[in-house]
Amino acid sequence: MEQAEYIEALQGRWPKGARHPEPRASTLDLANRAVQEHPRCAKLWIIRGNLLELANIETHLPLKESERCYRTAIKIDPFNIEAYQDLAWFLDGVLGKRRKAKRFFDKARRLRLSVDGRQP
């Protein structure tokens, strides 16, 4: 599958509503396959990080694997606002590291301002 096909397939399987509040194992398997086949696609790493963060099922991976996914996305694309925001939300909301998260929220804000043509 191509990157765009994986992204579309994963977004189509996104957990919806109270009936399915977390991803299924098959969705996580698809995300794992996607980053193996396309390791330089920041969006796929972000999606995988989000899915792992939501997973309540046994993934055999530590929760901090989500953080690794977001950081990988940032290494691939240091201007990816979504990766900085998702990392910040993870650090703040899941790990309770508010001060560390602030650094990434600030970076995302500065990037957004530079994209919008304003100086940070």
C-alpha positions in Angstrom: 0.0 0.0 0.0 1.0 3.6 -0.6 1.4 6.1 2.3 -1.9 7.9 1.4 -3.7 4.5 1.3 -2.5 3.6 4.7 -3.5 7.1 6.1 -7.0 6.8 4.6 -7.4 3.2 5.8 -6.3 4.1 9.4 -8.4 7.2 9.5 -11.4 5.1 8.4 -10.8 2.7 11.3 -10.4 5.5 13.9 -12.3 4.6 17.1 -15.7 6.3 17.1 -18.1 6.9 20.0 -18.7 5.0 23.2 -19.2 1.7 21.4 -15.6 1.6 20.2 -13.6 4.0 22.4 -10.3 2.3 21.5 -8.6 0.9 18.5 -8.9 -2.7 17.6 -5.8 -4.9 17.5 -6.1 -5.2 13.7 -5.9 -1.4 13.4 -2.8 -1.3 15.5 -1.3 -4.1 13.3 -2.1 -2.0 10.2 -0.4 1.1 11.8 2.7 -1.0 12.6 2.8 -2.3 9.1 2.4 1.2 7.7 5.4 2.6 9.6 7.5 -0.5 8.7 6.8 0.0 5.0 7.0 3.8 5.1 9.4 4.7 8.0 9.9 8.3 6.6 6.2 9.3 6.7 5.7 11.6 9.7 1.9 11.4 9.4 1.9 7.6 9.8 4.1 7.9 12.9 1.7 10.4 14.4 -1.3 8.2 13.7 0.5 5.2 15.2 1.3 7.3 18.3 -2.3 8.4 18.7 -3.6 4.8 18.3 -1.2 3.5 20.9 -2.1 6.3 23.3 -5.8 5.3 23.0 -5.2 1.5 23.2 -6.4 -0.2 26.3 -5.7 -3.6 24.9 -2.5 -5.5 25.5 0.0 -4.1 22.9 3.2 -5.5 24.5 4.5 -2.0 24.1 5.1 0.6 26.9 2.8 3.6 26.9 5.9 5.8 26.2 6.0 4.2 22.7 3.5 6.9 21.8 6.1 9.5 22.8 8.7 7.7 20.6 6.3 7.9 17.6 5.7 11.6 18.0 9.5 12.2 18.4 10.2 10.1 15.3 7.7 12.2 13.4 9.4 15.4 14.5 12.8 14.0 13.4 11.4 13.2 10.0 9.7 16.6 9.7 10.9 19.2 12.2 8.2 21.6 10.9 5.3 19.3 11.6 3.0 21.2 13.9 0.7 18.2 14.5 3.6 16.2 15.8 4.6 18.9 18.3 1.0 19.3 19.5 0.4 15.6 19.9 3.7 15.2 21.8 2.8 18.1 24.1 -0.7 16.7 24.8 0.8 13.3 25.5 3.4 14.7 27.9 0.8 16.9 29.7 -2.3 14.7 29.7 -0.9 11.2 29.9 2.5 11.6 31.6 1.6 14.7 33.7 4.8 16.5 32.6 3.3 20.0 32.2 6.5 21.9 32.1 8.1 19.6 29.5 4.9 19.7 27.4 4.9 23.5 27.4 8.1 23.5 25.4 6.4 21.6 22.6 3.2 23.6 22.8 5.3 26.7 22.4 7.2 25.2 19.4 3.9 24.3 17.7 2.6 27.8 18.3 5.8 29.4 16.8 5.6 27.1 13.8 1.9 28.0 13.3 2.7 31.7 13.4 5.5 31.4 11.0 3.3 29.4 8.5 0.6 32.1 8.9 3.3 34.7 8.0 3.5 36.3 11.4 6.6 36.5 13.5 6.4 34.4 16.7 
